[in-house]
Amino acid sequence: MTETPPAHIEKGGLVVNVESRRAAAPAMMLPGAAPAIARHARVSGKVHAALRFTGSYLAIWALAGVVAFALDRPHGSLAAGAVVIAAGAYELTPVKRQFRRRCREDACSGLRFGLCCAGSSIGLMAMLVALDVMSLSWMSVVAVLACAQKLLPAKAAIDVPLALALIGLGLVILIAASLIPGLTPPAM
C-alpha cells in the first residue's frame, strides 16, 4: 500500500472528492442495471416511472460512494489482504447468492433493486476500497465483475473459481504484497 495521504487530501478537497466518488460508484454500476431499467420501463409503460427507478437506484450507489470516501484511509497490506479474503469468502455465501438472484430478477423499485445489487456487490466494493478506491485498474476489475454478476446467471463453475481467485489474491497480498503491482510503494 502506498503511504500517501488519502485521495481526498491530494485531489483538491472534500467536496470535489465526495462528488467524484458519488459519480464514480453509479457510473460503475449503471451499465449492469440497464436491462432492469428497460424492463421496468416496459412493465410500467411510463417514462417517469423509469426515471424514478433509475434515480433511486443511483441514489443507493451515490450513498455507497460516500461510504467508500469515509472508509478510504491509508492502511497496510494486512488489512487489504484480510478484506480481499473476506470478499472471496462472501462470494461463496448463501446471502451473496440471494442478493445476486434478487439483483438479477427483482426490479419492482429502484430502491429495492439498488439495495439488492449493493448487497450482491458489497464484497467487491470492500475489496476496491481496501486495494485503492481511486485506482482505475482495480476500479475496472471490480466494475467488470459486478456487471457480469448482474447480467449473467450464477454458475458454480465460474463463481467458485472467482471466489477462490479472490481468496488467493488476498493470501498473496498477505504473504508477498510486493508481487501485486500498485500495492507497495516503489523502491527509492
SENU-327003 format. One record per residue: residue in three letters; x, y negated, z negated of N, C-alpha, C in turn. Coordinates in steps of 0.001 Angstrom, whole numbers, padded with zeros to 6 digits, always signed. Atoms other than C-alpha are relative to their C-alpha. Example, Ala and Ser with C-alpha at 12.3 -4.5 7.8 and 13.67 -1.06 7.14 Angstrom:
ALA+000890+001190+000000+012300+004500-007800+000900-001200+000000
SER-000820+001190+000060+013670+001060-007140-000770-001090-000730
//
This chain:
MET+000834+001167+000000+000000+000000+000000+000881-001234+000000
THR-000739+001247+000027+001253-003420+000708-000371-000751-001262
GLU+000241+000733+001231+001613-005539-002367-000212-001479+000292
THR+000303+001374-000343+000315-008683-000719-001259-000421-000743
PRO+001226+000452+000643-002397-010843-002217-001216+000500+000775
PRO+001194-000438-000711-005967-009838-001374-000247-000866+001232
ALA+000219+000681-001273-007090-010788+002109-000714-001335-000161
HIS+000751+001244+000130-009413-013496+000811+000897-001171-000392
ILE-000927+001074+000343-006423-015464-000508+000806-000389+001235
GLU-000840+000254-001163-004330-015132+002650-000770-000590+001171
LYS+000707+000321-001219-007038-015713+005208-000894-001229-000111
GLY+000669+001275-000056-008378-019079+004189-001179-000217-000908
GLY+001019+000364+000967-010669-018997+001230-001125+000999-000142
LEU+001057-000915+000401-013509-017223-000431-001175-000008+000969
VAL+001188+000068-000839-016387-018452+001741+000268+000620+001364
VAL-000340-000555-001315-014655-017608+005022+000109+001512-000095
ASN-000184-001433+000124-013731-014155+003739-001315+000721-000228
VAL+001292-000639+000238-017177-013319+002407-000803+000018+001299
GLU+000734+000057-001261-018701-014451+005703+000555+001008+001003
SER-000569-000941-000964-016249-012375+007748-000335+001434-000379
ARG+000348-001368+000410-016950-009263+005688-001479+000256+000149
ARG+001434-000167-000214-020681-009857+005789-000275+000249+001480
ALA+000173-000216-001436-020330-009950+009570+000613+001331+000441
ALA-000707-001214-000431-017893-007011+009856-000792+001257-000315
ALA+000729-001219+000368-019974-004441+007985-001189+000242+000930
PRO+001092-000254-000950-023111-004939+010108+000499+000294+001415
ALA-000519-000237-001347-021035-005086+013289+000472+001437+000159
MET-000433-001396-000048-019583-001687+012439-001198+000947+000044
MET+001117-000913+000168-022992-000198+011676-001130-000175+001016
LEU+001103+000260-000924-025301-001762+014287-000037+000938+001206
PRO+000088-000898-001166-024292+000422+017283-000679+001334-000306
GLY+000624-001270+000357-025320+003588+015469-001471-000133-000346
ALA+001397+000230+000357-028631+002009+014458-000870-000299+001202
ALA+000766+000395-001190-029661+001042+017987-001121+000988+000342
PRO+001110-000915-000306-031656+004263+018609-001160-000107-000996
ALA+001058+000129+001004-033565+003847+015330-000772-001301+000185
ILE+000658+001285-000244-034280+000193+016100-000925+000121+001209
ALA+000823-000199-001199-035550+001135+019573-001206+000873-000315
ARG+001099-000896+000386-037645+003958+018091-001042-000762-000812
HIS+000927+000786+000830-039142+001584+015514-000785-000986+000870
ALA+000681+000947-000894-039942-000996+018216-001051+000714+000841
ARG+000922-000776-000823-041593+001684+020360-001222+000420-000815
VAL+001097-000472+000841-043682+003053+017484-000887-001160-000441
SER+000785+001134+000491-044743-000339+016133-000630-000782+001143
GLY+000516+000730-001145-045240-001852+019587+000110-001509-000118
LYS-000111+001442+000221-044260-005262+018235+001469-000392-000126
VAL-001384+000470+000031-041039-007162+018802+000363-000519-001384
HIS-000333+000560+001321-041250-008993+015477+000202+001093-001040
ALA-000213-001107+000932-041505-005657+013660+001410+000559+000159
ALA-001366-000479-000241-038268-004528+015308+001025-000997-000531
LEU-000922+001021+000536-036616-007836+014381+000051+000063-001528
ARG+000041-000121+001464-037750-007460+010763+000754+001264-000447
PHE-000706-001248+000275-036495-003843+010756+001514-000221+000080
THR-001429+000250-000212-033109-004936+012142+000555-000929-001068
GLY-000453+000949+001015-032841-007862+009739+000170+000642-001367
SER-000130-000638+001313-033487-005747+006650+001109+001052+000003
TYR-001109-000953-000129-031095-003046+007909+001339-000733-000121
LEU-001253+000771+000039-028378-005662+008465+000229-000625-001371
ALA-000153+000561+001346-029062-007192+005042+000664+001012-000937
ILE-000637-001046+000820-028123-003867+003423+001493+000033+000282
TRP-001419-000064-000348-024832-003820+005330+000733-001296-000334
ALA-000624+001253+000435-024167-007501+004608+000307+000085-001494
LEU-000242-000202+001427-024540-006654+000918+001177+000953-000215
ALA-001144-000919+000094-022121-003754+001432+001302-000745+000268
GLY-001184+000808-000279-019652-006259+002908+000406-000843-001198
VAL-000293+000795+001199-019933-008441-000195+000579+000901-001089
VAL-000539-000948+000987-019348-005382-002419+001435+000368+000367
ALA-001367-000305-000437-016286-004487-000324+000940-001144-000362
PHE-000806+001165+000370-014999-008021-000875+000312+000029-001501
ALA-000189-000009+001448-015498-007690-004634+000989+001078-000438
LEU-000874-001120+000368-013584-004391-004713+001386-000074+000618
ASP-001266+000061-000733-010735-005407-002406+001060-000718-000823
ARG-001127+000500+000773-007714-005846-004629+001193+000895+000295
PRO-001167-000863-000214-004145-004618-004255-000027+001189-000971
HIS-000076-001203+000827-003780-001080-005550+001035+000928+000621
GLY-001061-000895-000449-001336+001751-005195-000515+001197+000763
SER+000343-001181-000781-001253+004930-003230-000727+001054-000841
LEU+000718-000947+000865-002502+006915-006238-001502-000256+000094
ALA+001425+000337-000096-005830+005062-006178-000526+000291+001400
ALA+000440-000231-001378-006042+005210-002371-000163+001498+000270
GLY+000081-001442-000210-005311+008946-002300-001191+000618-000715
ALA+001131-000536+000772-007865+009672-005022-001328-000355+000664
VAL+001251+000414-000656-010567+007674-003209-000202+000772+001299
VAL+000123-000747-001263-009841+009397+000123-000375+001457-000288
ILE+000375-001370+000383-010007+012826-001559-001464+000046-000419
ALA+001408+000057+000419-013308+011839-003197-000925-000178+001207
ALA+000804+000190-001213-014620+010661+000199-000136+001316+000766
GLY+000057-001303-000660-013723+014029+001714-000908+000966-000739
ALA+000862-000883+000799-015400+015884-001140-001469-000405+000153
TYR+001379+000487-000164-018514+013696-000790-000608+000496+001313
GLU+000492-000482-001289-018803+014783+002853-000603+001399-000105
LEU+000457-001378+000158-019478+018323+001575-001216+000142-000917
THR+001059-000085+001009-022223+017451-000937-001396+000031+000626
PRO+001397+000035-000461-025970+018049-000571-000561-001432+000042
VAL+000459+001389-000004-026521+014360-001401+000376-000660+001325
LYS-000458+000555-001278-024470+013342+001632-000848+000543+001145
ARG+000795-000608-001075-026354+015800+003849-001425-000566+000018
GLN+001360+000552+000089-029711+014488+002603-000042-001434+000530
PHE-000057+001371-000503-028745+010842+003209+000228-000018+001514
ARG-000292-000036-001438-027354+011730+006631-001234+000399+000798
ARG+001217-000432-000683-030513+013566+007629-001015-001136+000024
ARG+000974+001099+000070-032687+010671+006460+000459-001204+000829
CYS-000526+001097-000820-030405+008158+008203-000273+000272+001478
ARG+000274-000336-001404-030969+010015+011477-001493+000006+000298
GLU+001418-000224-000256-034716+010535+011030-000919-001078-000563
ASP+000916+000874+000734-036223+008020+008599+000166-001453+000437
ALA-000088+001377-000482-036840+004756+010383-001306-000748-000244
CYS+001275+000675+000254-040088+003637+008767+000208-001456-000422
SER-000314+001394+000320-038446+000490+007387+001512-000192+000091
GLY-001421+000298-000105-035114-001197+007945+000700+000110-001340
LEU-000589-000077+001333-034528-001378+004209+000291+001448-000376
ARG-000197-001420+000337-035029+002351+003654+001051+000634+000911
PHE-000976-000523-000952-033079+003188+006806+001407-000460-000375
GLY-001299+000538+000403-030221+000907+005708+000534+000668-001253
LEU-000435-000647+001242-030128+002422+002225+000428+001442+000253
CYS-000375-001389-000317-030074+005973+003623+001319+000047+000759
CYS-001245+000018-000766-027338+005090+006096+001175-000433-000874
ALA-001056+000392+000940-025336+003327+003369+000363+001184-000896
GLY-000264-001185+000811-025721+006434+001207+000767+001053+000770
SER-000713-000966-000838-024544+008572+004091+001451-000412+000223
SER-001337+000510-000336-021509+006348+004728+000803-000472-001201
ILE-000651+000597+001163-020570+005404+001170+001416+000535-000226
GLY-001342-000567+000157-017605+007782+001021+000976-000601+001003
LEU-000856+000587-001035-016219+006489+004306+000283-001475-000296
MET-000190+001421+000319-016761+002876+003201+000972-000168-001172
ALA-000928+000053+001138-014989+003501-000121+001418+000296+000477
MET-001310-000327-000562-012139+005075+001833+000583-001212+000728
LEU-000460+001186-000722-011929+001974+004040+000505-001067-000972
VAL-000426+000993+000991-011727-000311+001000+001317+000430-000633
ALA-001216-000492+000648-009052+001899-000578+001214-000065+000923
LEU-001131-000025-000934-006923+002094+002565+000411-001398+000447
ASP-000243+001409-000347-007218-001529+003722-001192-000479+000802
VAL+001261+000401-000619-010570-003059+004479+000195-000961+001171
MET-000236+000936-001088-009000-005634+006802+000831+000605+001139
SER-000768-000674-001044-007083-003078+008899-000924+000382+001155
LEU+000821-000350-001161-008543-002861+012391+000088+001483+000332
SER-000161-001437-000276-007147+000660+012737-000922+000828-000882
TRP+000848-000758+000922-008845+002016+009622-001477-000350+000222
MET+001372+000415-000259-011986-000018+010388-000549+000735+001223
SER+000426-000705-001209-012142+001571+013852-000269+001473-000279
VAL+000184-001419+000335-011711+005089+012478-001306+000190-000758
VAL+001211-000133+000816-014447+004599+009887-001243-000317+000832
ALA+001160+000354-000831-016785+002911+012392-000364+001140+000946
VAL+000268-001113-000917-016419+005779+014877-000604+001177-000758
LEU+000541-001118+000783-017004+008410+012178-001427-000281-000457
ALA+001342+000343+000490-020021+006593+010712-001011-000004+001146
CYS+000894+000044-001163-021542+006003+014150-000293+001424+000495
ALA+000189-001388-000445-021009+009635+015182-000920+000749-000951
GLN+000849-000699+000957-022631+010832+011981-001449-000470+000078
LYS+001374+000478-000178-025684+008653+012659-000634+000587+001253
LEU+000555-000367-001296-026084+009746+016247-000008+001499+000279
LEU-000121-001427-000291-025055+013409+016227-000597+000835-001128
PRO+000526-000870+001054-026772+016233+014388+001138+000597-000835
ALA-000998-000594+000895-024944+017676+011407+000313+001420+000466
LYS-000456-001346-000358-022887+020749+012282+001169+000339-000909
ALA-001056-000407+000925-020785+022593+009739+001335+000165+000722
ALA-001237-000201-000763-018246+023374+012489+000774-001305+000189
ILE-000660+001302-000118-017491+019632+012696+000147-000654-001366
ASP+000020+000711+001275-018424+018317+009254+000991+000555-001023
VAL-000931-000591+000976-016387+020776+007174+001454-000316+000352
PRO-001380+000395-000322-013133+020248+009108+000266-001494-000225
LEU-000170+001430+000271-013691+016468+008881+000223-000229-001491
ALA-000156+000150+001447-014133+016713+005119+001368+000507-000453
LEU-001304-000552+000366-011048+018909+004822+001137-000890+000502
ALA-001017+000928-000521-009066+016489+007006+000107-001231-000905
LEU-000046+001143+000918-010047+013608+004705+000683+000380-001310
ILE-000651-000472+001232-009038+015624+001651+001495+000152+000242
GLY-001419-000131-000352-005745+016476+003393+000688-001352+000104
LEU-000550+001354-000086-005175+012799+004208+000223-000570-001396
GLY-000146+000470+001372-005769+011948+000563+001183+000638-000703
LEU-001144-000695+000608-003256+014569-000524+001319-000529+000550
VAL-001218+000570-000591-000655+013228+001918+000272-001378-000593
ILE-000173+001326+000604-001251+009732+000545+000554+000131-001412
LEU-000488-000207+001367-000696+011044-002986+001438+000492-000034
ILE-001307-000655+000034+002393+013095-002141+001065-000802+000742
ALA-000996+000688-000838+004098+011082+000608-000667-001126+000781
ALA+000716+001111-000633+002306+007798+001332+000783-000633+001139
SER-000822+000620-001052+005225+006630+003471-000207+000662+001360
LEU+000277-000674-001264+004150+009155+006134-001208-000598+000736
ILE+001201+000594-000598+000939+007190+006759+000307-001445+000361
PRO-000330+001377-000407+001605+004048+008825-000961-001012-000630
GLY+000812+001083+000541+000407+000861+007183-000326+000114-001469
LEU+000320-000133+001420+000121+002205+003656+001103-000472-000917
THR-001101+000450+000841+003516+001249+002385+000690-001186+000668
PRO-000679+001141-000612+005427-001982+002871+001236+000468+000756
PRO-001187-000396-000745+008183-001778+005482+001262-000212-000840
ALA-001279+000133+000727+011727-001297+004168+000641-001327+000352
MET-000637+001309-000245+013568-004584+003761+001486+000126+000092
//
